[in-house]
């Protein structure tokens, strides 16, 4: 296993996202839709389920979930600039802060679902943060993580440097080495990889989607561009 480089400081990540005055304009919407559809499959049928969008930025995920009928969604983000953009979308349950704010202002066992869409790779202390998040998740509740496959992170970082991706260095997240540190608070419910080629003409994207469906799951886990992990909070003994 490659040696993990030091994680980026929280202050540096905040500074990067504070600079994004129009975050949504820089998004890859095909990439967003693929992640959104996958996260949606994990949500309960109960539209009043308590959901937290951790690191939710400008609120694109939250606003789209509300359009699907979910009514009890909170959004937390470190950047005041992103929080303002979320409020400009009409979102009301938005909070500016980090994991320490979360555990201070929300009771234990509050949320049924917490999702972090491409957030964990920006965290300064990912394992410590997930343990804190665990306290506000209900027993049996799910934590949904999406993050770039560490195999491709060096390339993604180069793309950010040349303007083909949102600027900012991603950390390499090795879930296999993190899980022993997360047990027994969490169990791994599922882990999968997605090829998720984007920024191509629609017919080519459709072709890659068909190819992806026939690839072995093991191949997608190892070589997919996007990793999706579903963790479940272990019920108290």
DRENPA-3360 file (N, C-alpha, C; in nm, 2 decimals, always signed):
BEGIN
1 = XXXXXXXX = +0.08/-0.12/+0.00/+0.00/+0.00/+0.00/+0.09/+0.12/+0.00 ~ +0.07/+0.22/-0.09/+0.15/+0.34/-0.10/+0.14/+0.42/+0.03 ~ +0.25/+0.49/+0.07/+0.24/+0.57/+0.19/+0.15/+0.69/+0.17 ~ +0.07/+0.71/+0.27/-0.03/+0.82/+0.27/+0.05/+0.95/+0.29 ~ +0.03/+1.05/+0.20/+0.09/+1.18/+0.22/+0.01/+1.26/+0.32 ~ +0.07/+1.36/+0.38/-0.01/+1.44/+0.48/-0.14/+1.49/+0.43 ~ -0.24/+1.49/+0.50/-0.37/+1.55/+0.46/-0.36/+1.70/+0.46 ~ -0.44/+1.76/+0.37/-0.44/+1.90/+0.36/-0.50/+1.97/+0.49;
9 = XXXXXXXX = -0.45/+2.08/+0.52/-0.50/+2.15/+0.64/-0.64/+2.20/+0.61 ~ -0.73/+2.20/+0.71/-0.87/+2.24/+0.70/-0.87/+2.39/+0.66 ~ -0.78/+2.47/+0.70/-0.78/+2.61/+0.67/-0.76/+2.63/+0.52 ~ -0.67/+2.55/+0.46/-0.64/+2.55/+0.32/-0.76/+2.51/+0.24 ~ -0.83/+2.41/+0.28/-0.95/+2.36/+0.21/-1.06/+2.47/+0.21 ~ -1.08/+2.53/+0.33/-1.18/+2.64/+0.34/-1.14/+2.75/+0.25 ~ -1.02/+2.79/+0.24/-0.98/+2.90/+0.16/-1.01/+2.87/+0.01 ~ -0.98/+2.74/-0.03/-1.01/+2.70/-0.17/-1.16/+2.72/-0.21;
17 = XXXXXXXX = -1.24/+2.68/-0.12/-1.39/+2.68/-0.15/-1.45/+2.82/-0.12 ~ -1.38/+2.90/-0.04/-1.43/+3.04/-0.03/-1.40/+3.12/-0.16 ~ -1.31/+3.08/-0.24/-1.28/+3.14/-0.36/-1.38/+3.12/-0.47 ~ -1.46/+3.01/-0.45/-1.55/+2.97/-0.56/-1.68/+3.05/-0.54 ~ -1.69/+3.16/-0.61/-1.81/+3.25/-0.59/-1.93/+3.19/-0.67 ~ -1.90/+3.11/-0.77/-2.01/+3.04/-0.84/-1.98/+2.90/-0.85 ~ -1.99/+2.82/-0.74/-1.95/+2.68/-0.74/-2.02/+2.60/-0.84 ~ -2.15/+2.62/-0.86/-2.23/+2.53/-0.94/-2.19/+2.55/-1.09;
25 = XXXXXXXX = -2.14/+2.67/-1.13/-2.10/+2.69/-1.27/-1.99/+2.60/-1.31 ~ -1.90/+2.56/-1.21/-1.79/+2.48/-1.24/-1.81/+2.33/-1.23 ~ -1.93/+2.29/-1.19/-1.96/+2.15/-1.17/-1.97/+2.07/-1.30 ~ -1.93/+1.95/-1.30/-1.96/+1.85/-1.41/-2.09/+1.79/-1.38 ~ -2.20/+1.83/-1.45/-2.33/+1.79/-1.42/-2.36/+1.64/-1.44 ~ -2.29/+1.59/-1.54/-2.31/+1.44/-1.56/-2.25/+1.37/-1.44 ~ -2.14/+1.41/-1.40/-2.08/+1.35/-1.28/-2.17/+1.36/-1.16 ~ -2.23/+1.48/-1.14/-2.32/+1.51/-1.03/-2.44/+1.42/-1.04;
33 = XXXXXXXX = -2.50/+1.41/-1.16/-2.62/+1.33/-1.17/-2.59/+1.18/-1.14 ~ -2.48/+1.13/-1.18/-2.45/+0.99/-1.16/-2.44/+0.96/-1.01 ~ -2.37/+1.05/-0.94/-2.36/+1.03/-0.79/-2.49/+1.05/-0.72 ~ -2.57/+1.15/-0.77/-2.70/+1.18/-0.71/-2.79/+1.06/-0.72 ~ -2.80/+1.00/-0.84/-2.89/+0.88/-0.86/-2.84/+0.77/-0.77 ~ -2.71/+0.75/-0.75/-2.67/+0.64/-0.66/-2.70/+0.66/-0.52 ~ -2.68/+0.79/-0.47/-2.71/+0.82/-0.33/-2.86/+0.81/-0.31 ~ -2.94/+0.85/-0.41/-3.09/+0.84/-0.39/-3.13/+0.70/-0.37;
41 = XXXXXXXX = -3.07/+0.60/-0.42/-3.10/+0.46/-0.40/-3.09/+0.41/-0.26 ~ -3.01/+0.48/-0.18/-2.98/+0.44/-0.04/-3.07/+0.51/+0.06 ~ -3.15/+0.61/+0.01/-3.24/+0.68/+0.10/-3.36/+0.61/+0.13 ~ -3.41/+0.62/+0.25/-3.54/+0.55/+0.29/-3.66/+0.61/+0.22 ~ -3.76/+0.53/+0.21/-3.89/+0.57/+0.15/-3.95/+0.69/+0.23 ~ -3.93/+0.69/+0.36/-3.99/+0.79/+0.44/-3.93/+0.93/+0.41 ~ -4.01/+1.01/+0.35/-3.96/+1.14/+0.30/-3.93/+1.24/+0.42 ~ -3.96/+1.20/+0.54/-3.93/+1.28/+0.65/-3.81/+1.23/+0.73;
49 = XXXXXXXX = -3.74/+1.14/+0.67/-3.62/+1.09/+0.74/-3.52/+1.20/+0.76 ~ -3.45/+1.20/+0.87/-3.35/+1.30/+0.90/-3.22/+1.28/+0.83 ~ -3.19/+1.37/+0.74/-3.07/+1.35/+0.65/-2.98/+1.47/+0.67 ~ -2.85/+1.44/+0.67/-2.74/+1.54/+0.67/-2.66/+1.54/+0.55 ~ -2.65/+1.65/+0.48/-2.55/+1.67/+0.37/-2.43/+1.74/+0.43 ~ -2.33/+1.65/+0.47/-2.21/+1.70/+0.53/-2.11/+1.75/+0.43 ~ -2.07/+1.87/+0.44/-1.98/+1.93/+0.33/-2.06/+1.96/+0.21 ~ -2.19/+2.00/+0.23/-2.28/+2.01/+0.12/-2.26/+2.13/+0.03;
57 = XXXXXXXX = -2.16/+2.22/+0.06/-2.13/+2.33/-0.03/-2.25/+2.42/-0.06 ~ -2.27/+2.44/-0.19/-2.37/+2.54/-0.23/-2.51/+2.48/-0.23 ~ -2.53/+2.35/-0.19/-2.66/+2.30/-0.17/-2.72/+2.23/-0.29 ~ -2.64/+2.19/-0.39/-2.70/+2.13/-0.51/-2.76/+2.00/-0.48 ~ -2.69/+1.92/-0.40/-2.75/+1.79/-0.36/-2.88/+1.81/-0.28 ~ -2.87/+1.89/-0.18/-2.98/+1.91/-0.09/-3.10/+1.96/-0.16 ~ -3.09/+2.06/-0.25/-3.20/+2.12/-0.32/-3.26/+2.02/-0.42 ~ -3.18/+1.93/-0.48/-3.23/+1.83/-0.56/-3.31/+1.72/-0.49;
65 = XXXXXXXX = -3.26/+1.69/-0.37/-3.33/+1.59/-0.28/-3.47/+1.65/-0.24 ~ -3.47/+1.78/-0.21/-3.60/+1.84/-0.17/-3.70/+1.83/-0.29 ~ -3.65/+1.85/-0.41/-3.74/+1.83/-0.52/-3.79/+1.69/-0.54 ~ -3.72/+1.59/-0.48/-3.77/+1.46/-0.48/-3.86/+1.43/-0.36 ~ -3.89/+1.53/-0.28/-3.99/+1.52/-0.18/-3.94/+1.51/-0.03 ~ -3.80/+1.50/-0.02/-3.74/+1.49/+0.11/-3.75/+1.62/+0.18 ~ -3.80/+1.62/+0.31/-3.84/+1.75/+0.37/-3.75/+1.78/+0.50 ~ -3.67/+1.69/+0.54/-3.60/+1.70/+0.67/-3.45/+1.69/+0.64;
73 = XXXXXXXX = -3.39/+1.78/+0.56/-3.25/+1.77/+0.53/-3.18/+1.89/+0.59 ~ -3.07/+1.86/+0.65/-2.98/+1.97/+0.70/-2.85/+1.97/+0.62 ~ -2.79/+2.09/+0.60/-2.67/+2.10/+0.53/-2.56/+2.17/+0.62 ~ -2.44/+2.11/+0.62/-2.33/+2.17/+0.70/-2.21/+2.19/+0.60 ~ -2.15/+2.30/+0.61/-2.03/+2.33/+0.53/-1.94/+2.43/+0.60 ~ -1.81/+2.41/+0.57/-1.71/+2.49/+0.64/-1.70/+2.64/+0.58 ~ -1.75/+2.65/+0.46/-1.72/+2.78/+0.39/-1.84/+2.87/+0.40 ~ -1.83/+2.99/+0.45/-1.94/+3.09/+0.45/-1.99/+3.13/+0.31;
81 = XXXXXXXX = -1.89/+3.13/+0.22/-1.93/+3.16/+0.08/-2.03/+3.06/+0.02 ~ -2.00/+2.93/+0.05/-2.08/+2.82/+0.00/-2.22/+2.82/+0.07 ~ -2.21/+2.85/+0.20/-2.34/+2.86/+0.28/-2.43/+2.97/+0.23 ~ -2.37/+3.08/+0.19/-2.46/+3.19/+0.13/-2.52/+3.14/+0.00 ~ -2.44/+3.07/-0.08/-2.50/+3.02/-0.21/-2.61/+2.92/-0.18 ~ -2.60/+2.84/-0.07/-2.71/+2.75/-0.04/-2.83/+2.82/+0.01 ~ -2.81/+2.93/+0.09/-2.93/+3.01/+0.13/-2.99/+3.08/+0.01 ~ -2.91/+3.12/-0.08/-2.97/+3.18/-0.20/-3.06/+3.09/-0.28;
89 = XXXXXXXX = -3.04/+2.96/-0.26/-3.13/+2.86/-0.33/-3.26/+2.84/-0.25 ~ -3.27/+2.91/-0.14/-3.39/+2.90/-0.05/-3.38/+2.79/+0.06 ~ -3.26/+2.74/+0.07/-3.25/+2.64/+0.18/-3.24/+2.71/+0.31 ~ -3.30/+2.64/+0.41/-3.31/+2.71/+0.55/-3.23/+2.63/+0.65 ~ -3.22/+2.50/+0.65/-3.15/+2.43/+0.75/-3.00/+2.41/+0.71 ~ -2.94/+2.53/+0.70/-2.80/+2.53/+0.66/-2.71/+2.59/+0.77 ~ -2.60/+2.53/+0.79/-2.51/+2.56/+0.91/-2.37/+2.57/+0.86 ~ -2.30/+2.67/+0.91/-2.16/+2.69/+0.88/-2.07/+2.64/+0.99;
97 = XXXXXXXX = -2.00/+2.54/+0.96/-1.91/+2.48/+1.06/-1.86/+2.34/+1.02 ~ -1.78/+2.28/+1.11/-1.72/+2.15/+1.08/-1.78/+2.04/+1.17 ~ -1.70/+1.93/+1.18/-1.75/+1.82/+1.26/-1.76/+1.86/+1.41 ~ -1.68/+1.95/+1.45/-1.69/+2.00/+1.59/-1.82/+2.08/+1.62 ~ -1.85/+2.16/+1.52/-1.98/+2.23/+1.53/-2.10/+2.13/+1.53 ~ -2.08/+2.03/+1.45/-2.19/+1.93/+1.44/-2.22/+1.86/+1.57 ~ -2.12/+1.81/+1.64/-2.14/+1.74/+1.76/-2.18/+1.83/+1.88 ~ -2.15/+1.96/+1.86/-2.18/+2.06/+1.97/-2.33/+2.10/+1.96;
105 = XXXXXXXX = -2.38/+2.11/+1.83/-2.51/+2.17/+1.81/-2.62/+2.07/+1.78 ~ -2.59/+1.94/+1.76/-2.69/+1.84/+1.73/-2.68/+1.73/+1.83 ~ -2.79/+1.68/+1.88/-2.80/+1.57/+1.98/-2.74/+1.44/+1.92 ~ -2.70/+1.35/+2.00/-2.67/+1.22/+1.96/-2.78/+1.15/+1.89 ~ -2.75/+1.06/+1.80/-2.85/+0.98/+1.73/-2.96/+1.07/+1.66 ~ -2.92/+1.17/+1.59/-3.01/+1.26/+1.52/-3.05/+1.21/+1.39 ~ -2.96/+1.17/+1.31/-2.98/+1.15/+1.16/-2.99/+1.00/+1.12 ~ -3.08/+0.98/+1.03/-3.10/+0.85/+0.97/-2.99/+0.82/+0.86;
113 = XXXXXXXX = -2.96/+0.92/+0.79/-2.87/+0.92/+0.68/-2.77/+1.04/+0.68 ~ -2.65/+1.01/+0.67/-2.55/+1.12/+0.65/-2.47/+1.09/+0.52 ~ -2.47/+1.18/+0.43/-2.39/+1.16/+0.31/-2.28/+1.27/+0.29 ~ -2.17/+1.22/+0.24/-2.05/+1.31/+0.22/-2.01/+1.28/+0.07 ~ -2.06/+1.37/-0.02/-2.03/+1.35/-0.16/-1.90/+1.42/-0.20 ~ -1.80/+1.34/-0.22/-1.67/+1.39/-0.25/-1.62/+1.50/-0.15 ~ -1.63/+1.45/-0.03/-1.59/+1.54/+0.09/-1.47/+1.48/+0.16 ~ -1.47/+1.35/+0.19/-1.37/+1.29/+0.27/-1.23/+1.31/+0.22;
121 = XXXXXXXX = -1.21/+1.32/+0.09/-1.07/+1.34/+0.04/-1.02/+1.48/+0.07 ~ -1.11/+1.57/+0.12/-1.06/+1.71/+0.16/-1.04/+1.72/+0.31 ~ -1.07/+1.62/+0.39/-1.06/+1.63/+0.53/-0.92/+1.62/+0.58 ~ -0.89/+1.70/+0.68/-0.76/+1.70/+0.75/-0.74/+1.58/+0.83 ~ -0.84/+1.54/+0.90/-0.84/+1.42/+0.99/-0.96/+1.33/+0.96 ~ -0.96/+1.25/+0.85/-1.08/+1.18/+0.81/-1.13/+1.08/+0.91 ~ -1.04/+1.00/+0.97/-1.09/+0.90/+1.06/-1.15/+0.96/+1.19 ~ -1.08/+1.06/+1.24/-1.14/+1.13/+1.36/-1.27/+1.20/+1.33;
129 = XXXXXXXX = -1.28/+1.25/+1.21/-1.40/+1.32/+1.17/-1.52/+1.22/+1.16 ~ -1.49/+1.10/+1.10/-1.60/+1.00/+1.09/-1.64/+0.95/+1.22 ~ -1.55/+0.94/+1.32/-1.59/+0.90/+1.45/-1.68/+1.00/+1.52 ~ -1.66/+1.13/+1.49/-1.74/+1.23/+1.55/-1.88/+1.23/+1.48 ~ -1.88/+1.21/+1.35/-2.00/+1.21/+1.28/-2.09/+1.09/+1.33 ~ -2.02/+0.98/+1.36/-2.09/+0.86/+1.41/-2.18/+0.89/+1.53 ~ -2.14/+0.99/+1.61/-2.22/+1.02/+1.73/-2.36/+1.08/+1.70 ~ -2.37/+1.15/+1.59/-2.50/+1.21/+1.56/-2.59/+1.12/+1.46;
137 = XXXXXXXX = -2.53/+1.01/+1.42/-2.60/+0.91/+1.34/-2.67/+0.81/+1.42 ~ -2.80/+0.78/+1.38/-2.88/+0.69/+1.46/-2.82/+0.54/+1.45 ~ -2.83/+0.46/+1.55/-2.79/+0.32/+1.54/-2.85/+0.25/+1.42 ~ -2.77/+0.19/+1.34/-2.83/+0.13/+1.21/-2.83/+0.23/+1.10 ~ -2.81/+0.36/+1.13/-2.81/+0.46/+1.02/-2.69/+0.44/+0.93 ~ -2.70/+0.50/+0.81/-2.60/+0.49/+0.70/-2.52/+0.61/+0.68 ~ -2.39/+0.60/+0.66/-2.31/+0.70/+0.62/-2.26/+0.67/+0.48 ~ -2.29/+0.76/+0.38/-2.27/+0.73/+0.24/-2.15/+0.82/+0.20;
145 = XXXXXXXX = -2.04/+0.76/+0.15/-1.92/+0.83/+0.11/-1.90/+0.81/-0.04 ~ -1.87/+0.92/-0.11/-1.82/+0.91/-0.24/-1.69/+0.98/-0.25 ~ -1.59/+0.92/-0.32/-1.46/+0.98/-0.32/-1.38/+0.92/-0.44 ~ -1.28/+1.00/-0.49/-1.20/+0.95/-0.60/-1.12/+0.83/-0.57 ~ -1.11/+0.73/-0.66/-1.02/+0.62/-0.64/-0.88/+0.67/-0.63 ~ -0.81/+0.63/-0.52/-0.67/+0.68/-0.50/-0.58/+0.66/-0.61 ~ -0.61/+0.55/-0.69/-0.52/+0.52/-0.81/-0.51/+0.64/-0.90 ~ -0.63/+0.71/-0.91/-0.63/+0.82/-1.01/-0.62/+0.96/-0.95;
153 = XXXXXXXX = -0.60/+0.97/-0.82/-0.59/+1.10/-0.76/-0.48/+1.19/-0.82 ~ -0.36/+1.14/-0.84/-0.25/+1.22/-0.90/-0.29/+1.28/-1.03 ~ -0.37/+1.21/-1.12/-0.41/+1.26/-1.24/-0.52/+1.37/-1.22 ~ -0.61/+1.34/-1.13/-0.72/+1.44/-1.10/-0.65/+1.57/-1.05 ~ -0.55/+1.56/-0.97/-0.48/+1.68/-0.92/-0.42/+1.76/-1.03 ~ -0.36/+1.69/-1.13/-0.31/+1.76/-1.25/-0.42/+1.83/-1.33 ~ -0.53/+1.76/-1.34/-0.64/+1.82/-1.41/-0.69/+1.95/-1.34 ~ -0.69/+1.95/-1.21/-0.72/+2.07/-1.14/-0.62/+2.18/-1.16;
161 = XXXXXXXX = -0.50/+2.15/-1.17/-0.39/+2.25/-1.19/-0.40/+2.32/-1.33 ~ -0.46/+2.24/-1.43/-0.47/+2.30/-1.56/-0.61/+2.35/-1.59 ~ -0.70/+2.35/-1.49/-0.83/+2.41/-1.51/-0.93/+2.31/-1.57 ~ -0.91/+2.18/-1.58/-1.01/+2.09/-1.63/-1.09/+2.03/-1.52 ~ -1.07/+2.07/-1.40/-1.14/+2.02/-1.28/-1.13/+2.13/-1.18 ~ -1.22/+2.13/-1.08/-1.22/+2.23/-0.97/-1.08/+2.22/-0.91 ~ -1.02/+2.34/-0.89/-0.88/+2.34/-0.84/-0.88/+2.30/-0.69 ~ -0.77/+2.23/-0.65/-0.75/+2.19/-0.52/-0.71/+2.04/-0.52;
169 = XXXXXXXX = -0.61/+2.01/-0.43/-0.55/+1.88/-0.42/-0.64/+1.79/-0.34 ~ -0.67/+1.67/-0.40/-0.74/+1.57/-0.33/-0.65/+1.48/-0.25 ~ -0.69/+1.43/-0.14/-0.61/+1.33/-0.06/-0.65/+1.19/-0.11 ~ -0.56/+1.10/-0.10/-0.58/+0.96/-0.13/-0.65/+0.89/-0.01 ~ -0.77/+0.83/-0.04/-0.85/+0.77/+0.06/-0.84/+0.62/+0.04 ~ -0.77/+0.55/+0.13/-0.76/+0.40/+0.13/-0.86/+0.34/+0.23 ~ -0.97/+0.30/+0.18/-1.08/+0.26/+0.28/-1.03/+0.13/+0.35 ~ -0.96/+0.04/+0.28/-0.92/-0.08/+0.35/-0.83/-0.06/+0.47;
177 = XXXXXXXX = -0.75/+0.05/+0.47/-0.66/+0.08/+0.58/-0.74/+0.16/+0.69 ~ -0.85/+0.23/+0.65/-0.92/+0.31/+0.74/-1.02/+0.22/+0.82 ~ -1.08/+0.12/+0.76/-1.19/+0.04/+0.83/-1.14/-0.01/+0.96 ~ -1.02/-0.07/+0.98/-0.99/-0.12/+1.11/-0.99/-0.01/+1.22 ~ -0.97/+0.11/+1.17/-0.97/+0.23/+1.27/-1.11/+0.27/+1.30 ~ -1.20/+0.24/+1.21/-1.34/+0.28/+1.22/-1.43/+0.18/+1.30 ~ -1.38/+0.05/+1.30/-1.46/-0.05/+1.38/-1.43/-0.03/+1.53 ~ -1.52/-0.06/+1.62/-1.65/-0.12/+1.59/-1.76/-0.02/+1.57;
185 = XXXXXXXX = -1.73/+0.11/+1.56/-1.83/+0.21/+1.55/-1.91/+0.20/+1.42 ~ -1.84/+0.16/+1.31/-1.90/+0.14/+1.18/-1.87/+0.00/+1.13 ~ -1.96/-0.05/+1.05/-1.94/-0.17/+0.97/-1.95/-0.13/+0.82 ~ -1.88/-0.20/+0.74/-1.89/-0.17/+0.59/-2.01/-0.24/+0.53 ~ -2.11/-0.17/+0.49/-2.23/-0.23/+0.43/-2.20/-0.27/+0.28 ~ -2.14/-0.18/+0.21/-2.10/-0.21/+0.07/-1.99/-0.12/+0.02 ~ -1.92/-0.16/-0.08/-1.82/-0.08/-0.15/-1.82/-0.11/-0.29 ~ -1.82/-0.01/-0.38/-1.82/-0.03/-0.52/-1.75/+0.08/-0.59;
193 = XXXXXXXX = -1.71/+0.05/-0.72/-1.64/+0.14/-0.80/-1.72/+0.17/-0.93 ~ -1.71/+0.29/-0.98/-1.78/+0.33/-1.10/-1.67/+0.39/-1.20 ~ -1.69/+0.36/-1.32/-1.59/+0.41/-1.42/-1.61/+0.56/-1.44 ~ -1.73/+0.60/-1.46/-1.78/+0.74/-1.46/-1.69/+0.83/-1.55 ~ -1.67/+0.79/-1.67/-1.61/+0.88/-1.77/-1.70/+1.00/-1.80 ~ -1.66/+1.12/-1.80/-1.75/+1.23/-1.82/-1.68/+1.34/-1.92 ~ -1.75/+1.45/-1.94/-1.71/+1.55/-2.03/-1.68/+1.50/-2.17 ~ -1.77/+1.41/-2.21/-1.76/+1.36/-2.35/-1.90/+1.37/-2.41;
201 = XXXXXXXX = -1.91/+1.36/-2.54/-2.05/+1.37/-2.61/-2.14/+1.26/-2.55 ~ -2.27/+1.29/-2.55/-2.37/+1.20/-2.49/-2.36/+1.06/-2.54 ~ -2.35/+1.04/-2.68/-2.35/+0.90/-2.73/-2.23/+0.82/-2.67 ~ -2.12/+0.89/-2.66/-2.00/+0.82/-2.60/-2.02/+0.79/-2.46 ~ -2.08/+0.88/-2.38/-2.11/+0.85/-2.24/-2.21/+0.73/-2.23 ~ -2.31/+0.73/-2.31/-2.40/+0.61/-2.31/-2.33/+0.48/-2.34 ~ -2.23/+0.49/-2.43/-2.15/+0.37/-2.46/-2.07/+0.32/-2.34 ~ -2.01/+0.42/-2.27/-1.93/+0.38/-2.16/-2.02/+0.33/-2.04;
209 = XXXXXXXX = -2.14/+0.38/-2.03/-2.23/+0.32/-1.93/-2.26/+0.18/-1.96 ~ -2.28/+0.14/-2.09/-2.31/+0.00/-2.12/-2.19/-0.08/-2.09 ~ -2.07/-0.03/-2.12/-1.95/-0.11/-2.10/-1.93/-0.13/-1.95 ~ -1.96/-0.03/-1.87/-1.95/-0.04/-1.73/-2.03/-0.15/-1.67 ~ -2.15/-0.16/-1.72/-2.25/-0.26/-1.67/-2.20/-0.40/-1.68 ~ -2.12/-0.43/-1.78/-2.07/-0.57/-1.81/-1.93/-0.59/-1.75 ~ -1.87/-0.49/-1.69/-1.74/-0.51/-1.63/-1.76/-0.58/-1.50 ~ -1.67/-0.67/-1.46/-1.67/-0.74/-1.33/-1.67/-0.63/-1.22;
217 = XXXXXXXX = -1.74/-0.66/-1.11/-1.74/-0.57/-0.99/-1.60/-0.55/-0.94 ~ -1.52/-0.65/-0.94/-1.38/-0.64/-0.88/-1.30/-0.54/-0.97 ~ -1.32/-0.55/-1.10/-1.25/-0.46/-1.19/-1.29/-0.31/-1.16 ~ -1.42/-0.29/-1.14/-1.46/-0.15/-1.12/-1.41/-0.10/-0.98 ~ -1.41/-0.19/-0.88/-1.35/-0.15/-0.75/-1.21/-0.11/-0.76 ~ -1.13/-0.18/-0.84/-0.99/-0.15/-0.85/-0.96/-0.03/-0.94 ~ -1.03/-0.02/-1.05/-0.99/+0.07/-1.15/-1.10/+0.18/-1.18 ~ -1.21/+0.18/-1.12/-1.31/+0.28/-1.14/-1.26/+0.41/-1.09;
225 = XXXXXXXX = -1.31/+0.52/-1.15/-1.27/+0.66/-1.12/-1.33/+0.70/-0.98 ~ -1.45/+0.65/-0.96/-1.52/+0.69/-0.84/-1.55/+0.57/-0.75 ~ -1.52/+0.59/-0.62/-1.55/+0.49/-0.52/-1.67/+0.53/-0.44 ~ -1.76/+0.44/-0.40/-1.87/+0.47/-0.32/-1.88/+0.36/-0.21 ~ -1.87/+0.41/-0.09/-1.88/+0.32/+0.03/-2.00/+0.36/+0.12 ~ -2.07/+0.25/+0.16/-2.18/+0.27/+0.25/-2.14/+0.21/+0.38 ~ -2.13/+0.29/+0.48/-2.10/+0.24/+0.62/-2.23/+0.25/+0.70 ~ -2.24/+0.16/+0.80/-2.35/+0.15/+0.88/-2.31/+0.16/+1.03;
233 = XXXXX = -2.38/+0.25/+1.10/-2.35/+0.26/+1.24/-2.38/+0.14/+1.32 ~ -2.29/+0.08/+1.39/-2.31/-0.04/+1.47/-2.40/-0.01/+1.58 ~ -2.52/-0.08/+1.60/-2.60/-0.06/+1.71/-2.53/-0.08/+1.84 ~ -2.56/+0.00/+1.94/-2.49/-0.02/+2.07/-2.52/-0.16/+2.13 ~ -2.41/-0.21/+2.18/-2.42/-0.35/+2.24/-2.50/-0.35/+2.36;
% end
